[in-house]
Amino acid sequence: DYNKWNQLPEKLIESYLLSSFIENDYESKQIVYLDTSIINFEADYTGNDNGVAILTVEYSIFTNIRQTNAPKIRKIYTTPLKNKNSSEFAQAMSVNAFKFAEDIINDCNKFSCELK
């Protein structure tokens, strides 16, 4: 599990999201575009004995690639660490990335409903 997070955070999150959302059936689905920035990707050991994995992201969802006025959504994901080691951090960050992917799905569903 550690090796899958042993790259630049931007590439890791991009790969995780691509693998989470790629489907073969695009005909019945509305395509949306996602503009994402990673604000924070770290282990914080200051307030908790074993620490906390923190992922802070800012993103916008667009229906048109040329759209520039979509609101930015900023979210912070935290997962407590059970131990102070790389493997535990990787596992906790995977949980954060999963929560982020779920929020994107929920936000896309809300956005699609508003467009109808």
N, C-alpha and C positions, 0 to 999 in steps of 0.2 A: 504494500500500500504506500510506503514511503516514496518509492521510485516514481510513482505516477505524479507526485507533487514536486519532483526534483527538477523543475524548469522555471522559467519566468512566469510569474503569476498571471499575466495577461494571456499567455499562450495556454496555460493550464485551464483557465476559466473558459477561454474560447473553445478548446477541445472538448471540455466537459459539456458545454452548452450545445455544441454541434452534435455530439453523440446523443444528447438527450432529446433533441428536437427533429432530427432528420427522419423524414417519412417518405415513402414512395408514392403515396396518393395525394397529389397536389390539386387535382381537378376540383374537388369539392371544398377545398379549404381556401380561406383568404390568406394571402401571403402578407406577413408583416415584417418590418425591418427593425432591428434593435441596435441602438448606439449605446455602448457601455464603456464606462471608465471605472477602473479599480482605484479606489481612494486609499484603502488600507488592507493589508494582507499580512497579519503578524500574530505572534504568540505574545500575550501580555502576562507577565508573572508578578505584577505589582500588587494586585488586590486579592489574589487567590493563591492558596498554597501550591497547587499544581499548575495554575495558569489557565488562560482562556485563549482559544483561537478566535481571532476577529477578522471578519471579511466585511469591508464597507464598499458599497458599489453605488454608482449613479448611472441611471439609464433612461432612455427615451424609447418609446415605441412609435413607429411610423407605418402608415399604409402605403406611402409613396416614397420612393427613395430620394426624391428631390425635396421632400417636406423638411422644413427647418424650424417650425414653430411648436413642436410637440413638447409638453412639459417634461422636465427632468424629475425623475423619481429617485430619491436617495434612501438606501436601506442599510442597516447594520445587522449583521448576523454574528452571534457569539455561541460558542460551544465550549463548555468546561473541559479542561484536559484532566485525564485521570493520572497521568505521569508526565514528568518533564523529559520527553524524548521525541526524536524526530518521527517515529512511527505513530505515536499518539497524536502529534500535531497534524500529520497527514490524514489520519482518520477523522479528526475533528474538522479539518478544513473540507473534507469530502462531505460531511454533514452540512456544513455551511453552504457549500456549492449546491447541494441538493435542495436546501431551503430556498436559495436564490432561484433555481430553475422552477420550483413550484410557484413562487411569487410571479415569475414572468408568465407562466401559464395562466394564473389567475388574472393578472393584469391584462393579458391579451384577450381573455374571455370577456372581461368587463369592457375593454375597448371595442371589441367586435359588436357587442350588444348595443353600445352607444351609436355605432355607425348605422344600424338598421333603421 
